Each structure stands twice: as C-alpha cells, then as structure tokens.
C-alpha cells in the first residue's frame, strides 16, 4: 500500500518541479528582453541627443513643378523627361 501511494506523490513532485523550472526560465527570458529593450532605448536617446540638427528642406518652386506637369499633360514632355526635370527641381538644382 505504501508503494502505491508514493508514485503519485513522486509524479506530482516531478510535475511541480518541471513547472517551476519552466516558469523560472520564462521569467528570466522576459527579464532579459526587458533589459535589452532598456539598453536599446538608452542608446537611441544618447544618439538622438548627439545627432546634429537636420538641414532644412530646400524650397521647391511649386510654379515650375506645375508648369512641368502642364507640359507633360499637353504631351510636350514624356513621362521620363518629366521625371528627370522633377527630380532636378526637388534636389534643388535648376
């Protein structure tokens, strides 16, 4: 009778031990993820503080862009020519 009673207790102890170990490993993984995310956030903050201010965007001449669009719509410019001229305008060239 004693042997019959021991096996379920041992089995329960094994299952409980495995569940405890699995839970502990899961929590360690979560802690590691949290620490990694915190380090990444700290690095981003440091890089953001040391980054130089971005140069202001160049002014785009809207009138010239509209004229180019009209020329394309009229068939005077092809799509490829329009794209090249538009890229020049947006880059700040003339």
C-alpha positions in Angstrom: 0.0 0.0 0.0 2.9 2.4 0.7 4.3 1.9 -2.8 1.0 2.8 -4.4 0.8 6.0 -2.6 4.4 7.0 -3.3 4.3 7.0 -7.1 1.5 9.6 -7.4 3.4 11.8 -4.9 6.6 11.5 -6.8 4.9 12.1 -10.0 3.3 15.3 -8.6 6.6 16.4 -7.2 8.3 15.9 -10.7 5.5 17.8 -12.5 5.6 20.6 -10.0 9.4 20.8 -10.2 9.3 20.9 -14.0 6.6 23.6 -14.0 8.6 25.7 -11.5 11.7 25.4 -13.6 9.8 26.3 -16.8 8.2 29.3 -15.2 11.6 30.4 -13.8 13.2 30.2 -17.3 10.3 32.1 -18.9 10.6 34.9 -16.4 14.4 35.0 -16.9 13.7 35.4 -20.6 11.3 38.2 -20.0 13.8 39.9 -17.8 16.5 39.6 -20.4 14.1 41.1 -23.1 13.3 44.0 -20.8 16.9 44.7 -20.1 17.8 44.6 -23.8 14.9 46.9 -24.7 16.0 49.3 -22.0 19.6 49.3 -23.3 18.3 50.0 -26.8 16.2 52.8 -25.6 19.1 54.3 -23.8 21.3 54.1 -26.8 18.7 55.7 -29.0 18.3 58.5 -26.5 22.1 59.1 -26.5 22.3 59.0 -30.3 19.3 61.3 -30.6 20.9 63.9 -28.2 24.3 63.8 -30.1 22.8 63.9 -33.6 23.2 67.2 -35.4 20.1 69.1 -36.4 18.8 68.2 -39.8 19.3 70.8 -42.5 16.0 72.5 -43.6 14.4 71.1 -46.7 15.2 73.0 -49.9 12.4 75.2 -51.1 10.6 73.7 -54.1 9.4 76.1 -56.8 5.7 75.0 -57.0 5.1 77.1 -60.1 7.9 75.4 -62.0 6.6 72.0 -60.9 3.1 72.9 -62.1 4.4 74.1 -65.4 6.2 70.8 -65.9 3.0 68.9 -65.1 1.1 71.0 -67.7 3.8 70.3 -70.3 3.5 66.6 -69.6 -0.3 66.7 -69.8 -0.1 68.5 -73.1 2.2 65.8 -74.5 5.2 68.1 -74.9 7.2 66.2 -72.3 7.3 62.5 -71.9 7.0 60.8 -68.6 10.7 60.1 -68.5 11.6 63.7 -69.2 9.1 64.9 -66.6 10.6 62.6 -64.0 14.1 63.9 -64.7 13.1 67.5 -64.5 11.0 66.9 -61.4 14.0 65.2 -59.7 16.2 68.2 -60.6 13.7 70.6 -59.0 13.2 68.5 -55.9 17.0 68.2 -55.5 17.4 72.0 -55.6 19.1 72.2 -59.0 18.0 74.3 -61.8 
